[in-house]
């Protein structure tokens, strides 16, 4: 032991050597246990095809297709610390979409902590959402437009239809803060009101997933890019079909709520024509309702609730829309759901009550032409 002129004491070299020796003896007597990483299962071989489909909502072929698309962008930089492979990241994300629970996901994937699983879901969802231009797009060439119109016409003989328009509510957790109540819808749960347009084969052609649950469907459409397309004349001789929550326009056909305002036998518009028009429109527009049912049964998290941040919720919604379209391309069957999930789907299905605008703005030339057409069908 020695000290300096300010009376600060220091250990001698011999004391330091004794401490190092003691530390060495402790390490020898009680060696650190070597970390053992349990091997993660190969889910493609571990599960039968039907089991795999029930757990991940997509077939093995479709999942491999998705992995090939985004695998390079989600792979870990090194294998250090038993890094999660690209395959497991995609499967983990799909399992979250199927269950909505990070705890279930962590139980299925060995060695993945809840915080790690959350980061993986965020990463994979973002990368799948970036595929939107490839798999979610409006018909943009003459041949494709003609095919979509024909598919809709084959349903109930409604001409010129390019898409069925509607909104659905995707349940989310309360975001907190001053703006939280904006996301509470008229059924009193928190949601994002998602607008989609689908084709006759239930594929999503356009999606808007940024509006809070309190927003009215017509407000979302009024501010959407697709409305601008029609108003600028980029979609000539094309129509959308919608319910009474939307305003009747020359390019948006809705039900005739008060036939007396339109019936004019002299011009060929009869009560029978109005009835045929309404029936045909209902059957044609029903495709968008069916698409929501298939979409939410395929990915139950959309109905049971997304429990992550708002921006991540938006990525998940768009990502599941991309996956839904890929599943339609691969002709995947509709997965089975439990009674609880089916109930959740019904809860998130909010029908439009209609408004004064849609009831009054009915006098347009396009609708009258269609009514005369149905008088002769």
Residue pairs with C-beta under 8 A, 6 or more apart in sequence:
1 9
1 10
1 11
1 12
1 15
2 9
2 10
2 12
3 9
3 10
4 10
37 82
37 111
38 110
38 111
40 85
40 88
40 109
40 110
40 111
41 110
43 52
43 56
43 87
43 88
43 91
44 52
44 60
44 64
44 87
47 55
49 59
49 60
52 59
52 60
53 59
53 333
53 335
54 335
54 336
55 95
55 98
56 63
56 91
56 94
56 95
56 98
57 94
57 97
57 98
57 298
57 299
57 335
58 66
58 94
58 298
58 323
58 327
58 332
59 330
59 332
61 330
62 326
62 327
62 330
62 332
63 90
63 91
63 94
65 326
65 330
66 90
66 128
66 323
66 326
67 86
67 87
67 90
69 131
70 86
70 90
70 124
70 127
70 128
70 131
71 86
71 87
71 90
72 86
73 127
74 86
74 89
74 90
74 123
74 124
74 127
75 85
75 86
76 83
76 84
76 85
82 111
84 92
84 109
84 112
84 116
84 120
88 109
89 120
89 123
89 124
90 124
91 109
92 105
92 108
92 109
92 112
92 117
92 120
92 121
92 124
93 120
93 121
93 124
93 125
93 128
95 104
95 105
95 108
95 109
96 102
96 105
96 117
96 121
96 301
97 299
97 300
97 301
97 316
97 320
97 323
98 299
98 300
98 301
99 105
99 300
99 301
100 300
100 301
100 304
100 305
100 306
100 307
102 114
102 117
102 118
102 121
102 307
103 114
105 112
105 117
105 121
106 112
106 113
106 114
106 117
109 117
112 120
118 308
121 308
121 312
121 316
122 308
122 312
122 315
124 319
125 312
125 315
125 316
125 319
126 315
126 319
128 319
128 322
128 323
129 315
129 318
129 319
129 322
131 322
132 207
132 318
132 321
132 322
135 322
135 325
135 326
135 329
136 204
136 205
136 206
136 207
136 318
136 321
136 322
136 325
137 205
137 206
138 162
138 163
138 197
138 205
138 206
138 226
138 229
139 145
139 147
139 148
139 162
139 199
139 205
145 162
145 238
148 161
148 162
148 163
148 199
148 200
149 159
149 160
149 161
149 162
149 238
151 199
151 200
151 201
152 158
152 161
152 162
152 164
152 199
152 200
152 284
152 287
153 159
153 161
154 200
155 200
155 283
155 284
155 287
156 279
156 280
156 281
156 283
156 284
157 280
157 377
158 241
158 253
158 280
158 281
158 283
158 284
159 370
159 373
160 237
160 238
160 239
161 238
161 239
161 240
161 241
161 253
161 284
162 235
162 238
162 239
162 240
163 197
163 198
163 199
163 205
163 206
163 240
163 241
164 197
164 198
164 199
164 240
164 241
164 242
164 284
164 285
164 286
164 287
164 288
164 291
165 195
165 196
165 197
165 221
165 240
165 241
165 242
165 246
165 252
165 288
166 195
166 196
166 217
166 242
166 243
166 285
166 288
166 289
166 292
167 193
167 194
167 195
167 196
167 217
167 220
167 245
168 193
168 194
168 196
168 292
168 296
168 348
168 349
168 350
169 185
169 187
169 191
169 192
169 193
169 194
169 213
169 348
169 349
169 350
170 191
170 192
170 194
170 209
170 302
170 303
170 306
170 313
170 317
170 348
171 189
171 190
171 191
171 302
171 303
171 304
171 305
171 306
171 344
171 347
171 348
172 183
172 190
172 191
172 192
172 305
172 306
172 307
172 310
172 313
173 190
173 305
173 306
173 307
173 308
174 180
174 183
174 190
175 183
175 190
175 309
175 310
179 212
180 190
181 214
182 212
182 213
182 214
183 190
183 191
183 192
183 212
183 213
183 214
184 190
184 191
184 213
184 214
185 191
185 193
185 213
185 214
185 350
186 214
186 350
187 347
187 350
189 213
189 347
190 213
191 212
191 213
191 348
192 209
192 210
192 211
192 212
192 213
192 310
192 313
192 314
192 317
193 211
193 212
193 213
193 214
193 215
193 217
193 220
194 207
194 208
194 209
194 211
194 317
195 206
195 207
195 208
195 209
195 211
195 217
195 220
195 221
195 224
196 204
196 205
196 206
196 207
196 208
196 288
196 291
196 292
196 321
197 204
197 205
197 206
197 226
197 240
197 288
198 204
198 205
198 287
198 288
198 291
199 205
199 287
200 287
201 328
202 287
202 290
202 291
202 294
202 328
203 291
203 324
203 325
203 328
203 329
204 291
204 295
204 321
204 324
204 325
206 224
206 226
207 317
207 318
207 321
208 220
208 224
209 314
209 317
209 318
209 321
210 314
211 219
211 220
216 245
216 355
217 245
217 246
217 352
218 245
218 246
218 247
218 355
218 357
218 358
221 227
221 246
221 252
229 235
230 238
230 240
230 249
230 251
231 251
235 251
238 251
239 251
239 252
239 253
239 366
240 251
240 252
240 253
241 252
241 253
241 254
241 281
241 284
241 285
242 252
242 253
242 254
242 285
243 254
243 255
243 285
243 351
243 352
243 354
244 254
244 255
244 257
244 352
244 354
244 355
244 358
244 359
245 352
245 353
245 354
245 355
245 358
246 252
246 254
246 352
246 358
247 254
247 355
247 357
247 358
247 361
248 254
248 358
248 361
248 362
248 364
248 367
249 361
249 364
250 364
250 365
250 366
251 366
253 281
253 366
253 367
253 370
254 281
254 358
255 278
255 281
255 282
256 262
256 274
256 277
256 278
256 362
256 367
256 371
257 354
257 358
257 359
257 362
258 359
258 362
259 271
259 274
261 362
261 363
262 269
262 274
262 362
262 363
262 367
262 368
262 371
263 269
263 270
263 271
263 274
267 368
267 372
268 371
268 372
268 375
268 376
269 368
269 371
269 372
269 375
270 375
272 375
273 371
273 372
273 374
273 375
274 371
274 374
276 374
276 375
276 377
277 370
277 371
277 374
280 374
280 377
289 349
291 324
292 349
293 345
294 324
294 334
295 302
295 320
295 321
295 324
296 302
296 303
296 345
296 348
297 334
297 335
297 337
297 341
297 345
298 320
298 323
298 324
298 327
298 332
298 334
298 335
299 320
299 323
299 324
300 337
300 341
300 344
300 345
301 316
301 320
302 317
302 320
302 348
303 341
303 344
303 345
303 347
303 348
304 340
304 341
304 344
305 344
306 312
306 313
306 316
306 317
308 316
337 345
